[in-house]
Amino acid sequence: MGQTAVVSAVVWTAAGSLLAWSWLLLGQGFFWRTDVRLPSRAEPDAWPSVCVVVPARDEAAVLPAALPSLLAQDYPGRAEIFLVDDGSSDGTGALARELARRHGGLPLTVGSPGEPPAGWTGKLWAVRHGIGLARARDPEYLLLTDADIAHAPDSLRELVAAARSGGFDVVSQMARLRVESVWERLVVPAFVYFFAQLYPFRRIAARGRTAAAAGGCVLLRTETAERARIPEAIRHAVIDDVALARAVKRGGGRVWLGLAERVDSVRPYPRLHDLWRMVSRSAYAQLRHNPLLLAGTVAGLALVYLVPPVAVLAGLVGGGAAALVLGGLAWLVMAGTYVPMLRYYRQPLWLAPLLPFTAFLYLLMTVDSAVRHYRGRGAAWKGRTYTRPDAVPEEG
């Protein structure tokens, strides 16, 4: 009787997983498709002025591969770069000036905001300082981009054309992250896949509530930023890109987010430890530091990603055809939805069946993020730790 009950539980759980995947396949905004690229666009009659704001903290290692791409932007209108050296200890500001002197191109101003006050994350404090410097130029648009992002020469031109043609207040592209090490190949495509599952790109451009952006590349209308009180209204946000998009949508603005074609992150994550830190620093913040949401997320990840291979194994070992078929079908749908992302990242398709293992890693990263929060270590990045949303950043 006991063994029959276990087999029955496995079968029903596998059926629940297959049902969940059926809904994800068809009912979650076709999140698995990777054809959401810059929308149709036409060049404006007059190109608006743009100021590029680059918050940078200890970025000397990646700046030589990224900043020259901004300096070399082929933009027909007036454009200027404001790099904000956020208390770097590695000579980031001096290196930026040297790169500008060596490469020429767009004008570059390097500023320094000092340490962030209570209630501000370091990045958003730097963004605030950069926007303040840019305000004297009265730009129509702001391009908020990270110091590790390399842009194709026509990137700014294409972003502005898309915003003007589509009437968008925010146009954001998710930069293609680096996938060279073994761990990057295993974890990075899944990171973007999971993000798209949470925030289906097609729904973001619609009039609904779904809102998100990718912080590495955000073109923002200045008037919209002022109306939405950005960055002041989101000054405590660890996941600042999603918070920015939500603030814009709440104010009636239009947001577009898609995958980039020639906007790339040059930041390396060679070890699992590096990727673990990237995810765990903000995973629990994504769940609003809510234990119930954490429990639900862990249960959901287990049902959707871990149950299918477990059911297949149970079916093979115990001879249960129902568990084997249901688990196998759920695993097949899962792998099939992952294939487009692997193709986008030019990765071998045999990685698709390994998605349950990667999802298990993300489950552990999420739990670790919560553990760090309750131990008072909070979200840590670039030597700063944020133990709670209104906390003073602590030096690490």
C-alpha positions as CSV (number, residue, x, y, z in Angstrom):
1,M,0.0,0.0,0.0
2,G,2.8,2.4,0.9
3,Q,4.7,1.8,-2.3
4,T,1.5,2.3,-4.3
5,A,0.9,5.6,-2.6
6,V,4.4,6.8,-3.4
7,V,4.0,5.8,-7.1
8,S,0.6,7.6,-7.2
9,A,2.1,10.7,-5.7
10,V,4.9,10.7,-8.2
11,V,2.4,10.3,-11.1
12,W,0.2,13.1,-9.9
13,T,3.1,15.4,-9.3
14,A,4.5,14.7,-12.7
15,A,1.0,15.4,-14.2
16,G,1.0,18.7,-12.3
17,S,4.4,19.5,-13.7
18,L,3.3,18.7,-17.3
19,L,0.2,20.9,-16.8
20,A,2.4,23.7,-15.6
21,W,4.6,23.4,-18.6
22,S,1.6,23.4,-20.9
23,W,0.5,26.7,-19.5
24,L,4.0,28.1,-19.6
25,L,4.3,27.1,-23.2
26,L,1.2,28.8,-24.4
27,G,0.0,31.2,-21.6
28,Q,3.0,33.1,-20.4
29,G,3.4,35.5,-23.3
30,F,5.5,33.1,-25.4
31,F,8.4,34.0,-23.1
32,W,10.6,31.3,-24.7
33,R,10.7,33.0,-28.1
34,T,13.9,35.1,-28.8
35,D,12.7,37.1,-31.8
36,V,11.8,40.2,-29.7
37,R,14.4,42.6,-31.1
38,L,14.3,46.4,-31.7
39,P,10.9,47.3,-33.1
40,S,10.3,48.8,-36.6
41,R,11.9,52.2,-36.7
42,A,12.5,55.1,-39.1
43,E,15.1,57.9,-38.7
44,P,13.6,61.1,-37.3
45,D,13.8,64.3,-39.3
46,A,15.7,65.9,-36.5
47,W,17.9,63.9,-34.1
48,P,17.2,64.7,-30.5
49,S,20.1,65.4,-28.0
50,V,21.2,62.5,-25.8
51,C,23.3,62.3,-22.7
52,V,24.9,59.0,-21.8
53,V,25.2,58.3,-18.1
54,V,27.6,55.6,-17.0
55,P,27.8,54.7,-13.3
56,A,31.2,53.0,-12.6
57,R,32.7,51.6,-9.5
58,D,36.1,49.8,-9.8
59,E,35.6,49.1,-13.5
60,A,39.2,49.5,-14.7
61,A,39.3,45.8,-15.8
62,V,36.4,46.2,-18.3
63,L,36.5,49.9,-19.2
64,P,39.0,49.5,-22.0
65,A,36.7,47.0,-23.8
66,A,33.5,49.0,-23.3
67,L,34.1,52.8,-23.0
68,P,35.7,53.2,-26.5
69,S,32.5,51.8,-28.0
70,L,30.5,54.7,-26.5
71,L,33.0,57.2,-27.5
72,A,32.8,56.0,-31.1
73,Q,29.0,56.2,-31.4
74,D,27.9,57.3,-34.9
75,Y,25.1,59.5,-33.8
76,P,23.8,62.4,-36.1
77,G,22.6,64.5,-33.2
78,R,24.3,66.0,-30.2
79,A,25.5,63.4,-27.7
80,E,27.7,63.5,-24.7
81,I,29.0,61.0,-22.1
82,F,29.0,61.5,-18.3
83,L,30.9,58.7,-16.5
84,V,30.3,58.8,-12.7
85,D,33.3,57.4,-10.8
86,D,31.5,56.0,-7.8
87,G,34.3,55.9,-5.2
88,S,36.6,53.6,-7.2
89,S,39.9,52.4,-5.8
90,D,41.4,51.2,-9.0
91,G,41.7,54.4,-11.0
92,T,38.5,54.1,-13.0
93,G,38.1,57.8,-13.4
94,A,41.7,58.5,-14.5
95,L,41.5,55.5,-17.0
96,A,38.3,56.9,-18.5
97,R,39.9,60.3,-19.1
98,E,42.9,58.5,-20.7
99,L,40.7,56.4,-23.0
100,A,38.8,59.5,-24.1
101,R,42.1,61.3,-24.8
102,R,43.4,58.4,-26.7
103,H,40.3,57.5,-28.7
104,G,38.5,60.8,-29.1
105,G,34.9,60.7,-30.2
106,L,32.0,61.9,-28.1
107,P,32.8,64.4,-25.3
108,L,33.4,62.8,-22.0
109,T,32.9,64.3,-18.5
110,V,34.0,62.3,-15.4
111,G,32.3,63.2,-12.2
112,S,32.3,61.8,-8.6
113,P,29.2,61.9,-6.3
114,G,30.8,61.0,-3.0
115,E,29.4,58.3,-0.8
116,P,25.6,57.6,-1.0
117,P,23.5,58.8,1.9
118,A,21.1,56.6,3.8
119,G,18.3,55.1,1.7
120,W,20.3,55.2,-1.6
121,T,22.0,52.3,-3.4
122,G,25.4,53.3,-4.7
123,K,24.5,52.8,-8.3
124,L,21.4,55.0,-8.2
125,W,23.2,57.7,-6.3
126,A,25.8,57.7,-9.1
127,V,23.0,57.8,-11.7
128,R,21.4,60.7,-9.9
129,H,24.7,62.6,-10.0
130,G,25.1,61.8,-13.7
131,I,21.6,63.0,-14.5
132,G,22.3,66.2,-12.6
133,L,25.4,66.8,-14.7
134,A,23.5,66.1,-17.9
135,R,20.7,68.4,-16.9
136,A,22.8,71.4,-17.9
137,R,22.7,70.1,-21.5
138,D,18.9,69.8,-21.5
139,P,18.9,66.5,-23.4
140,E,15.7,65.0,-24.7
141,Y,16.9,61.4,-23.9
142,L,19.2,59.8,-21.4
143,L,21.0,56.6,-22.1
144,L,21.7,54.7,-18.9
145,T,24.3,52.1,-19.6
146,D,26.8,50.1,-17.4
147,A,30.5,50.4,-17.6
148,D,30.9,46.8,-18.9
149,I,28.6,47.2,-21.9
150,A,30.1,47.4,-25.4
151,H,27.8,49.0,-28.0
152,A,27.9,48.7,-31.7
153,P,28.7,52.0,-33.5
154,D,25.0,52.6,-34.4
155,S,23.6,51.4,-31.1
156,L,22.5,54.9,-29.8
157,R,21.2,55.8,-33.3
158,E,19.0,52.6,-33.4
159,L,17.7,53.1,-29.9
160,V,16.6,56.7,-30.5
161,A,15.0,55.8,-33.8
162,A,13.1,53.0,-32.1
163,A,11.9,55.2,-29.3
164,R,10.8,58.0,-31.6
165,S,9.1,55.7,-34.1
166,G,7.3,53.6,-31.5
167,G,6.4,56.4,-29.1
168,F,8.2,54.7,-26.3
169,D,9.4,56.4,-23.1
170,V,11.8,53.6,-22.4
171,V,13.6,51.4,-24.9
172,S,15.9,48.8,-23.2
173,Q,17.9,46.0,-24.6
174,M,19.2,43.0,-22.6
175,A,22.8,42.9,-23.5
176,R,24.2,39.6,-24.7
177,L,26.2,38.3,-21.7
178,R,29.6,36.6,-22.0
179,V,29.5,32.8,-22.5
180,E,33.0,31.5,-22.6
181,S,33.7,29.5,-19.5
182,V,32.0,26.2,-18.7
183,W,29.9,27.8,-16.0
184,E,29.0,30.8,-18.1
185,R,27.7,28.4,-20.8
186,L,25.7,26.5,-18.3
187,V,24.2,29.4,-16.2
188,V,24.1,32.5,-18.3
189,P,21.6,31.5,-21.0
190,A,19.3,30.2,-18.3
191,F,19.6,33.5,-16.4
192,V,18.1,35.3,-19.4
193,Y,15.6,32.5,-19.9
194,F,14.3,32.8,-16.3
195,F,14.2,36.6,-16.6
196,A,12.0,36.3,-19.7
197,Q,9.8,33.8,-17.9
198,L,9.2,36.3,-15.1
199,Y,8.8,39.3,-17.4
200,P,7.7,38.2,-20.9
201,F,9.0,40.7,-23.3
202,R,5.8,40.9,-25.4
203,R,3.8,41.8,-22.4
204,I,6.1,44.6,-21.4
205,A,5.4,46.6,-24.6
206,A,1.7,46.1,-24.1
207,R,-0.5,48.3,-21.9
208,G,-0.7,45.9,-19.1
209,R,1.1,45.9,-15.7
210,T,4.1,43.8,-16.7
211,A,7.2,46.1,-16.6
212,A,10.9,45.5,-16.7
213,A,14.1,46.8,-18.3
214,A,17.7,45.6,-18.5
215,G,19.9,48.0,-16.6
216,G,22.9,47.7,-18.9
217,C,21.1,49.5,-21.8
218,V,18.2,51.8,-21.0
219,L,17.2,54.7,-23.2
220,L,14.9,57.0,-21.2
221,R,13.0,60.1,-22.2
222,T,14.2,62.9,-19.9
223,E,10.7,64.3,-19.5
224,T,9.5,60.9,-18.4
225,A,12.3,60.6,-15.9
226,E,11.3,63.9,-14.3
227,R,7.7,63.0,-14.2
228,A,8.4,59.6,-12.6
229,R,10.9,61.1,-10.2
230,I,13.7,58.9,-11.4
231,P,16.0,58.0,-9.7
232,E,14.7,59.5,-6.5
233,A,11.5,57.4,-6.5
234,I,13.5,54.2,-6.7
235,R,16.6,55.2,-4.8
236,H,16.6,52.1,-2.5
237,A,16.0,49.6,-5.3
238,V,18.6,46.8,-5.6
239,I,16.9,45.6,-8.8
240,D,16.9,49.1,-10.2
241,D,16.1,48.3,-13.8
242,V,12.8,46.6,-13.0
243,A,11.9,49.4,-10.5
244,L,12.6,52.0,-13.2
245,A,10.3,50.4,-15.7
246,R,7.6,50.0,-13.1
247,A,7.8,53.7,-12.1
248,V,7.5,54.7,-15.8
249,K,4.5,52.5,-16.4
250,R,2.8,53.7,-13.3
251,G,3.1,57.2,-14.6
252,G,1.5,56.2,-17.9
253,G,4.7,55.8,-19.9
254,R,5.4,53.1,-22.5
255,V,8.2,50.6,-22.1
256,W,9.9,48.3,-24.6
257,L,12.4,45.6,-23.7
258,G,14.0,43.0,-26.0
259,L,17.1,41.1,-26.7
260,A,20.1,42.8,-28.1
261,E,21.9,42.0,-31.3
262,R,25.0,44.1,-31.0
263,V,25.1,45.3,-27.4
264,D,27.3,43.0,-25.3
265,S,28.5,42.7,-21.8
266,V,32.3,42.2,-21.5
267,R,32.3,41.3,-17.8
268,P,33.6,37.8,-17.2
269,Y,32.1,35.3,-14.8
270,P,34.6,32.5,-15.1
271,R,33.8,30.7,-11.9
272,L,30.5,29.4,-10.4
273,H,31.3,31.6,-7.4
274,D,31.2,34.7,-9.6
275,L,27.8,33.8,-11.1
276,W,26.5,32.8,-7.7
277,R,27.3,36.2,-6.3
278,M,25.6,37.9,-9.3
279,V,22.4,36.0,-8.7
280,S,22.3,35.8,-4.9
281,R,22.9,39.5,-4.3
282,S,19.4,40.4,-5.5
283,A,17.4,37.1,-5.7
284,Y,15.7,37.6,-2.3
285,A,15.1,41.3,-3.0
286,Q,13.2,40.2,-6.1
287,L,10.9,38.3,-3.7
288,R,10.5,41.5,-1.6
289,H,12.2,39.7,1.3
290,N,9.0,37.8,1.9
291,P,9.4,34.3,3.4
292,L,6.1,33.1,1.9
293,L,7.2,34.2,-1.6
294,L,10.5,32.4,-1.0
295,A,8.7,29.2,0.0
296,G,6.4,29.5,-3.0
297,T,9.3,30.1,-5.4
298,V,11.2,27.1,-4.1
299,A,8.1,24.9,-4.4
300,G,7.4,26.2,-7.9
301,L,11.0,25.7,-9.1
302,A,10.9,22.1,-7.7
303,L,7.5,21.3,-9.4
304,V,8.4,22.9,-12.7
305,Y,12.1,22.0,-13.2
306,L,13.0,19.2,-10.8
307,V,9.9,16.9,-10.8
308,P,10.2,15.9,-14.5
309,P,13.7,14.2,-14.3
310,V,12.8,12.8,-10.9
311,A,9.6,11.3,-12.4
312,V,11.6,9.9,-15.3
313,L,14.1,8.3,-12.9
314,A,11.3,6.9,-10.7
315,G,9.6,5.5,-13.8
316,L,12.7,3.8,-15.0
317,V,13.7,2.4,-11.6
318,G,10.2,1.4,-10.5
319,G,8.8,0.4,-13.9
320,G,6.0,3.0,-13.7
321,A,5.0,3.8,-17.2
322,A,2.7,6.7,-16.3
323,A,5.5,8.6,-14.3
324,L,8.0,7.9,-17.1
325,V,5.7,9.3,-19.8
326,L,4.4,12.3,-17.9
327,G,7.8,13.3,-16.6
328,G,9.4,12.7,-20.0
329,L,6.8,14.9,-21.7
330,A,7.3,17.7,-19.2
331,W,11.1,17.5,-19.6
332,L,10.7,17.5,-23.4
333,V,8.6,20.6,-23.3
334,M,11.0,22.3,-20.9
335,A,14.0,21.5,-23.1
336,G,12.2,22.6,-26.2
337,T,11.4,26.0,-24.8
338,Y,15.1,26.4,-23.8
339,V,16.4,25.7,-27.3
340,P,15.7,29.2,-28.8
341,M,17.7,30.8,-26.0
342,L,20.6,28.4,-26.5
343,R,20.6,29.3,-30.2
344,Y,20.6,33.0,-29.4
345,Y,23.7,32.4,-27.3
346,R,25.2,30.1,-30.0
347,Q,25.5,27.3,-27.5
348,P,25.2,23.5,-28.2
349,L,21.6,22.2,-28.0
350,W,22.7,19.2,-25.8
351,L,22.6,21.8,-22.9
352,A,18.8,21.9,-23.1
353,P,18.2,18.7,-21.1
354,L,20.5,20.0,-18.4
355,L,18.2,22.9,-17.5
356,P,16.8,21.1,-14.4
357,F,20.4,21.0,-13.0
358,T,20.8,24.7,-13.7
359,A,17.4,25.5,-12.2
360,F,18.5,23.6,-9.0
361,L,21.6,25.8,-8.8
362,Y,19.3,28.9,-9.1
363,L,17.1,27.4,-6.3
364,L,20.1,27.2,-4.1
365,M,21.3,30.7,-5.0
366,T,17.8,32.1,-4.1
367,V,17.9,30.3,-0.7
368,D,21.4,31.5,-0.1
369,S,20.2,35.1,-0.9
370,A,17.6,34.8,1.8
371,V,20.0,33.3,4.3
372,R,22.4,36.2,3.7
373,H,19.6,38.6,4.2
374,Y,18.6,37.2,7.6
375,R,22.2,37.0,8.7
376,G,22.4,40.7,8.2
377,R,24.8,40.4,5.2
378,G,22.2,41.6,2.7
379,A,22.8,42.3,-1.0
380,A,26.5,42.8,-1.6
381,W,28.1,44.3,-4.7
382,K,31.3,46.2,-5.3
383,G,32.3,46.3,-1.7
384,R,28.9,47.6,-0.5
385,T,26.3,45.7,1.5
386,Y,22.6,46.7,1.7
387,T,21.1,44.9,4.7
388,R,17.6,46.4,4.2
389,P,16.0,48.8,1.7
390,D,16.5,51.9,3.9
391,A,20.0,51.0,5.2
392,V,23.1,53.0,5.0
393,P,25.5,51.2,2.6
394,E,28.2,49.4,4.5
395,E,31.7,49.2,3.2
396,G,32.9,45.7,2.7
